[in-house]
């Protein structure tokens, strides 16, 4: 199976924030943003694996900035690392200023997807080749994040989390 670049999975979704999608403060509901991020991330995961993908976990979400009614919001997703059957997808959310057109990073998230066959059985996927400095940083961090998640879930012993231990050595 031939490795693929992270860039090959890149997915960009741009949309407008409508009144039915906002809370009483006229900002985009967090759940609505999570759904948008999940859709973009699943497309990125599918592009990488060329398989059916399912969301395995939402590992991290940062709501750093409100997304106001009427905003143009762009969700960018890219596979940051592929493991045997799972892949980490990093998502950046940008808000475009209505007046100037300047884009500001508002939120980010990290999701994990698993590639499956038609029966729902996990299936092997290609590795990722990280090229840009940001892709390399996210690629290297993905293994530490995975090990931390496994340790916290009781699926890995802390002593076996070599990448995590290296941070403290």
C-alpha positions as CSV (number, residue, x, y, z in Angstrom):
1,X,0.0,0.0,0.0
2,X,1.5,3.3,-1.1
3,X,1.8,6.2,1.4
4,X,-0.1,9.4,0.6
5,X,0.7,13.0,1.5
6,X,-1.3,14.8,4.1
7,X,-2.2,17.4,1.5
8,X,-4.0,14.8,-0.6
9,X,-6.7,14.5,2.1
10,X,-7.2,18.2,2.6
11,X,-10.9,19.2,2.7
12,X,-12.2,22.8,2.8
13,X,-15.9,23.5,3.5
14,X,-17.1,27.1,3.5
15,X,-20.6,28.2,4.6
16,X,-22.6,31.0,6.0
17,X,-23.9,31.1,9.6
18,X,-27.7,31.3,9.4
19,X,-30.2,32.4,12.1
20,X,-31.5,28.9,12.7
21,X,-27.9,27.8,13.6
22,X,-27.3,30.3,16.4
23,X,-27.8,30.5,20.1
24,X,-29.5,33.4,22.0
25,X,-26.2,35.4,21.7
26,X,-26.4,35.1,17.9
27,X,-23.4,32.9,17.7
28,X,-23.1,29.6,16.0
29,X,-24.2,26.7,18.2
30,X,-21.2,24.6,19.3
31,X,-23.0,21.4,18.3
32,X,-23.5,22.8,14.8
33,X,-19.8,23.6,14.5
34,X,-19.0,20.1,15.8
35,X,-21.2,18.6,13.1
36,X,-19.5,20.7,10.4
37,X,-16.1,19.7,11.7
38,X,-17.1,16.0,11.7
39,X,-18.3,16.2,8.1
40,X,-15.2,17.9,6.8
41,X,-13.0,15.5,8.8
42,X,-14.8,12.4,7.5
43,X,-14.3,13.6,3.9
44,X,-10.6,14.0,4.6
45,X,-10.4,10.6,6.2
46,X,-12.2,9.1,3.3
47,X,-10.0,10.8,0.8
48,X,-7.0,9.3,2.5
49,X,-8.2,5.8,3.0
50,X,-10.6,5.5,0.1
51,X,-12.7,3.4,2.4
52,X,-15.9,3.9,4.5
53,X,-14.8,5.7,7.7
54,X,-16.5,6.1,11.0
55,X,-15.8,8.6,13.8
56,X,-14.0,6.8,16.6
57,X,-13.4,9.7,18.9
58,X,-13.4,13.5,19.2
59,X,-10.0,13.9,21.0
60,X,-9.8,17.6,21.4
61,X,-11.9,20.6,20.7
62,X,-11.1,24.3,21.3
63,X,-13.8,26.9,21.1
64,X,-11.5,29.9,21.2
65,X,-13.7,32.5,19.4
66,X,-17.4,32.8,18.8
67,X,-18.7,32.5,15.3
68,X,-21.3,35.3,14.8
69,X,-24.5,35.2,12.8
70,X,-23.8,36.0,9.2
71,X,-20.2,35.0,9.3
72,X,-18.5,33.1,6.6
73,X,-17.0,30.1,8.3
74,X,-14.4,27.8,6.7
75,X,-13.6,24.4,8.1
76,X,-10.3,22.9,6.9
77,X,-9.5,19.3,7.7
78,X,-6.5,17.2,6.9
79,X,-5.2,13.7,8.0
80,X,-2.3,14.4,10.3
81,X,-1.2,10.7,10.8
82,X,-2.4,7.3,9.8
83,X,-2.0,4.2,12.0
84,X,-2.9,0.7,11.1
85,X,-6.7,1.2,10.6
86,X,-7.2,4.5,12.3
87,X,-6.2,8.1,11.4
88,X,-6.0,11.3,13.2
89,X,-7.6,14.3,11.4
90,X,-6.7,17.8,12.5
91,X,-9.4,20.5,11.9
92,X,-8.9,24.3,11.8
93,X,-11.9,26.6,11.7
94,X,-11.6,30.1,10.2
95,X,-14.0,33.1,10.4
96,X,-13.9,35.7,7.7
97,X,-14.5,39.3,8.7
98,X,-17.5,40.7,6.9
99,X,-15.9,44.0,6.2
100,X,-12.3,43.4,5.5
101,X,-12.3,39.7,4.4
102,X,-9.5,38.9,6.8
103,X,-9.6,35.4,8.1
104,X,-9.0,34.6,11.8
105,X,-8.6,31.2,13.3
106,X,-11.5,30.7,15.6
107,X,-11.4,27.0,16.6
108,X,-9.6,23.7,16.2
109,X,-10.2,20.1,16.8
110,X,-8.7,16.7,16.5
111,X,-10.9,13.7,15.5
112,X,-10.0,10.0,15.1
113,X,-11.6,7.9,12.3
114,X,-11.4,4.2,11.6
115,X,-11.5,2.9,8.0
116,X,-13.9,-0.1,7.7
117,X,-15.0,-2.5,5.0
118,X,-18.6,-3.1,4.0
119,X,-19.2,-5.3,7.0
120,X,-17.8,-2.7,9.5
121,X,-14.6,-4.5,10.0
122,X,-11.5,-2.3,10.4
123,X,-9.3,-2.3,7.4
124,X,-5.6,-1.3,6.8
125,X,-4.9,2.2,5.4
126,X,-1.9,3.9,3.8
127,X,0.7,5.8,5.8
128,X,0.9,9.5,5.7
129,X,3.8,11.5,4.4
130,X,4.0,14.9,6.2
131,X,5.7,17.6,4.1
132,X,5.2,21.1,5.5
133,X,6.6,22.1,8.9
134,X,3.0,22.2,10.3
135,X,2.2,18.8,8.9
136,X,5.4,17.4,10.4
137,X,4.6,19.0,13.8
138,X,1.1,17.5,13.8
139,X,2.3,14.1,12.5
140,X,4.9,13.9,15.3
141,X,2.4,14.9,18.0
142,X,-0.2,12.4,16.8
143,X,1.6,9.4,18.3
144,X,2.0,11.1,21.7
145,X,-1.7,12.1,21.6
146,X,-2.7,8.5,20.7
147,X,-0.5,7.0,23.5
148,X,-2.0,9.5,26.0
149,X,-5.5,8.5,24.9
150,X,-4.7,4.8,25.2
151,X,-3.1,5.3,28.7
152,X,-6.1,7.3,29.9
153,X,-8.5,4.6,28.6
154,X,-6.5,1.9,30.3
155,X,-5.6,0.3,27.0
156,X,-1.9,0.9,27.4
157,X,0.4,0.9,30.4
158,X,2.2,4.2,31.0
159,X,5.5,2.5,31.0
160,X,4.9,1.4,27.4
161,X,4.1,4.9,26.1
162,X,7.6,5.6,24.8
163,X,6.8,8.8,23.0
164,X,5.1,10.3,26.1
165,X,8.0,9.2,28.3
166,X,10.5,10.9,26.0
167,X,8.8,14.2,26.8
168,X,9.8,13.8,30.4
169,X,13.2,12.3,30.1
